[in-house]
Amino acid sequence: MIDSELISALSQYLRENHRYSSESNSVLADAGYLESFEGKPRCERCGSEISGSVFSDVEGMVTLVCKGGHDFDVPEASNVRYRLVDERVLDDVCCWLGLDCVNVSTAPKYAIGETDQEVRVALVCRGANYEGVLDELFVDALKNHRVNAILIPDAFEGTAYDVAMKYPLGQLAPTFPLSMLSNPDAVRETVESARISLERSEYALEQGGWDTEDLHRNLEENPRLIESELSYCRVFRETQYSGRLGDRLEEVCKAAFASMDFGLDPEAGGADDLFENVTDLAFLIPPSTQLKEDGGRIFGIADTKSASETHLGTEAIAKKHANYLRQASHPYFDNTHVAHIFVVFSMKGLQSNEIAWYDAIEKKYRGENDATMVVLYADALAQMVNFHLSMAQRNELNTSIGGGVTDAFRPFFNFRLFKRLLSSEIREMTRVDGESVTEDEEEYRREYFGRERLLVVTKEMVDARFREVLENDEIADILDTYPSERW
């Protein structure tokens, strides 16, 4: 059984003295958690004599330099005689948690116990700038995709919670007051849950064929970053950011559609596919359980356009995109509507863009495939992702429309649903709306409305759809009937 008196003494020691102290503590000393030293210590790494000192950026500490060239921090106070033995403490803590500690590393503000179970146990040893210490450990967990189980003195429990709320940590950095070690089952189970979640996430990325480099791992652990990435891809383009922006936008769009309950094979399409002439990505929107008419499957084939202002009229579209549609002629796609999607940041000009592109391939939309051409603005896609990831917005949609979030935005991928389900206010929106419409813009509007299978989807349309759906209280009314008798 773990000695609760020992745990309490450790918590108090770290709260008052950090790692060093001028006085001993019998409980900690008897457990081997304190060691004494007199005068200037020798080098912690090689044991050689100290040759001098330099400025330390840690408050209350001085950096000593040994003759072997190593440096390490010790307290400035001359009367400091005792130091916490991090290795002994972390060995015991890991043992109590059912973990095997294989290495201990010491920093001025905390000590880390590395384990062979892909979990790190951090013992916070310095209370000054306590929020900064937690910031560092939280960021490390997010940046390096690993579990940091953090142990803190009891007095700082509230501070830890406040700091944690600033980060999308999930289970990556569970933080515990030291007193919980007196009965460690809850700590052990929480850390194990965090480890399993991370392991399962890594397995899903690997099995699904997702690139396990930083981009997809970051998006997996923090789906909100998908919205940020859709915005920053545009920033990168506008600022001449060097890098494979087109590939990055493609990968972010894959994550965006996957986060919206669409079935997607991340290995299919684009640069990852073995075939040269295939679309960037493909996904399947399952049939609606609520929409009886035109409520079948929608197969989305999408190209991502990373140019700041896309000029579709310059694309050699006739053969390439006709082939994309032809590839969806398998019998499996019978009774499946095809959404031919182009994700863009913005459109250049009015006349030689999506209308000309649509006209060049319209026969394919009416021939082998029943299809809709969708020009989807990246910020409109970001809005859809936002609705899916927001607890409050998602619940409002789920209690307003039977098919939930997916059905709410299904009309943007099927022209028939667009005409039948959306209000005239949304149907009449275009990408050139404003208080004062020029003659050229009015001409564009006439041309655009004359092409029923062409949908240009903007963020304003997506936002208006959300607000429109909320006016439907069918599901909310059903929920209000329970309980049938009021007490």
Disulfide bonds with the S-S distance in Angstrom:
none
